[in-house]
Amino acid sequence: MAHRRIGIVMHGVTGRIGTNQHLVNSILAIRREGGLPLSNGDRLMPDPILVGRNVEKLQALAATTGIERWTTDLDAALADPQDEIFFDSAYTATRPALARRAIAAGKHIYLEKPVAPTLEEVLDLRRAAEAAGVKHAVVQDKLFLPGLAKLRLLKDQGFFGRLLSVRIDFGWWVFDGEQVPAQRSSWNYRLADGGGLVLDMFPHWRYIMEGLFGRPTSVTCHIRTAQPHRRDERGRPYTVDVEDEARALLELEDGVVAEINASWANRVRRDDLLTITAEGTLGSAVAGLHRCVVQPLSTTPKPVWNVDVPAAQDLYAQWAPVPDLLPLKNSYRMAWEAFLRHVAEDGPNRASLIEAAKGLQLIEACHASHRERRWIDLPDLGG
Ligand SMILES: NC(=O)c1ccc[n+]([C@@H]2O[C@H](COP(=O)([O-])OP(=O)(O)OC[C@H]3O[C@@H](n4cnc5c(N)ncnc54)[C@H](O)[C@@H]3O)[C@@H](O)[C@H]2O)c1
């Protein structure tokens, strides 16, 4: 068994998702376990260099993680041929320009979603990456969540029979910063910075739909700014110029209908912050991030509708949990492992930039649907 090093330029990892998920739970976790096992028995050891704008933040992150290489000079990092991969999890607005620089420097690119604000830009990036002969992928972590893996298992076992409908309920209350500080960065609520709930979350809904239930073929969507006034990280008031709520209805292949209800202005009374409900002729399931419960046809009760007395049935008790049969690993790490194997040994890549493009296609269709108050078709982009 040999150890093989792989250098990764990690940009934007001082941010929330970059530090917690990509660096600590993924790259550092792989390093701690002695590298990623490859199919020939070798182990691939990721060697990150942390890149950002703020020296103090970088120094602090380097100190807490034990990563020795860091810099504020992205050009110098990109110029180093020892680092093969460029990764970006900084705020959304700068991503396409950064990715273009990385491609020009011959790096393989792995990018947080959304890859770019428009479909055209994602397709341009893909063309550039293909022309340069570099590998490319977008972060698609959610399919690796235990709750969603259970849904996949159920589907593969034929649990649902004929799939009828799907519902995604997502969100929680994001404070406006008046009395209680907001728990999300202010750029998320500004158009120029790549904010907006549809751009933020619909990339996930797109690959979850196709990965689990079927390709979306058309969409109608209503968006709204529920909280137009917020205060930023320093307490300064600003006006929100993007949506913080979106309600979409999608038609999928094979006649399945999907609803999406996503909001930064709702208070949660359901099983999890994200729940996915799938209804089928032979059974239904509700998955959260980790747990999943089912109600097969064989145990489906006949509910009693009675307007005269409070409900006697405990409707939640009529569902059974799906046990934890599959090995548990952090979902971002699973996505990293797939990309690293794709780069190191040409392993399969289910998250190339054409998949990112499908997300942007849905995003643009949602905005167009709201603007024009009509259904929008989603032609197959292939891939
Ligand atoms: N895969 C997922 O489920 C998932 C989850 C959360 C966030 N994300 C994506 O990751 C990216 C970062 O999100 P986050 O929640 O970590 O955000 P964050 O605000 O915590 O971090 C943003 C990072 O971008 C950097 N940055 C660079 N230029 C900036 C500028 N001009 N203004 C503000 N910040 C700037 C910040 O220093 C920071 O490191 C976003 O593109 C977001 O869509 C993906």
The ligand as a MOL file (V3000), in Angstrom:
LIG
                    3D

  0  0  0     0  0            999 V3000
M  V30 BEGIN CTAB
M  V30 COUNTS 44 48 0 0 0
M  V30 BEGIN ATOM
M  V30 1 N -24.3050 22.3520 0.1260 0
M  V30 2 C -25.0680 22.9950 0.9950 0
M  V30 3 O -26.0450 22.4680 1.5050 0
M  V30 4 C -24.7230 24.3850 1.4190 0
M  V30 5 C -25.1020 24.8260 2.6900 0
M  V30 6 C -24.7810 26.1180 3.0630 0
M  V30 7 C -24.1120 26.9580 2.1650 0
M  V30 8 N -23.7800 26.5060 0.9320 0 CHG=1
M  V30 9 C -23.1020 27.3980 -0.0430 0
M  V30 10 O -21.8040 27.6860 0.4830 0
M  V30 11 C -21.4800 29.0510 0.2460 0
M  V30 12 C -21.1190 29.7170 1.5730 0
M  V30 13 O -22.2340 29.6790 2.4400 0
M  V30 14 P -22.0460 29.8790 4.0400 0
M  V30 15 O -23.3780 29.5930 4.6190 0
M  V30 16 O -20.8540 29.1440 4.4990 0 CHG=-1
M  V30 17 O -21.7890 31.4450 4.0680 0
M  V30 18 P -20.9130 32.3050 5.0950 0
M  V30 19 O -21.4570 33.6860 4.9870 0
M  V30 20 O -20.7990 31.6570 6.4180 0
M  V30 21 O -19.4530 32.2530 4.4400 0
M  V30 22 C -19.1490 33.0060 3.2930 0
M  V30 23 C -17.6670 32.9200 3.0110 0
M  V30 24 O -17.4170 33.6990 1.8400 0
M  V30 25 C -16.3660 34.6080 2.1060 0
M  V30 26 N -16.5040 35.8020 1.2800 0
M  V30 27 C -15.6840 36.1000 0.2640 0
M  V30 28 N -16.0320 37.2690 -0.2600 0
M  V30 29 C -17.0860 37.7310 0.4200 0
M  V30 30 C -17.8670 38.9180 0.3520 0
M  V30 31 N -17.5960 39.8750 -0.5590 0
M  V30 32 N -18.8950 39.0400 1.2080 0
M  V30 33 C -19.1900 38.0780 2.1040 0
M  V30 34 N -18.4640 36.9400 2.2320 0
M  V30 35 C -17.4210 36.7800 1.4060 0
M  V30 36 C -16.4790 34.8790 3.6140 0
M  V30 37 O -15.2660 35.3780 4.1070 0
M  V30 38 C -16.8030 33.5050 4.1280 0
M  V30 39 O -15.6190 32.7430 4.2270 0
M  V30 40 C -22.6890 29.6570 -0.4590 0
M  V30 41 O -22.4610 29.6920 -1.8530 0
M  V30 42 C -23.8220 28.7200 -0.1720 0
M  V30 43 O -24.7780 28.6770 -1.2100 0
M  V30 44 C -24.0740 25.2440 0.5500 0
M  V30 END ATOM
M  V30 BEGIN BOND
M  V30 1 1 1 2
M  V30 2 2 2 3
M  V30 3 1 2 4
M  V30 4 1 4 5
M  V30 5 2 4 44
M  V30 6 2 5 6
M  V30 7 1 6 7
M  V30 8 2 7 8
M  V30 9 1 8 9
M  V30 10 1 8 44
M  V30 11 1 9 10
M  V30 12 1 9 42
M  V30 13 1 10 11
M  V30 14 1 11 12
M  V30 15 1 11 40
M  V30 16 1 12 13
M  V30 17 1 13 14
M  V30 18 2 14 15
M  V30 19 1 14 16
M  V30 20 1 14 17
M  V30 21 1 17 18
M  V30 22 2 18 19
M  V30 23 1 18 20
M  V30 24 1 18 21
M  V30 25 1 21 22
M  V30 26 1 22 23
M  V30 27 1 23 24
M  V30 28 1 23 38
M  V30 29 1 24 25
M  V30 30 1 25 26
M  V30 31 1 25 36
M  V30 32 1 26 27
M  V30 33 1 26 35
M  V30 34 2 27 28
M  V30 35 1 28 29
M  V30 36 1 29 30
M  V30 37 2 29 35
M  V30 38 1 30 31
M  V30 39 2 30 32
M  V30 40 1 32 33
M  V30 41 2 33 34
M  V30 42 1 34 35
M  V30 43 1 36 37
M  V30 44 1 36 38
M  V30 45 1 38 39
M  V30 46 1 40 41
M  V30 47 1 40 42
M  V30 48 1 42 43
M  V30 END BOND
M  V30 END CTAB
M  END
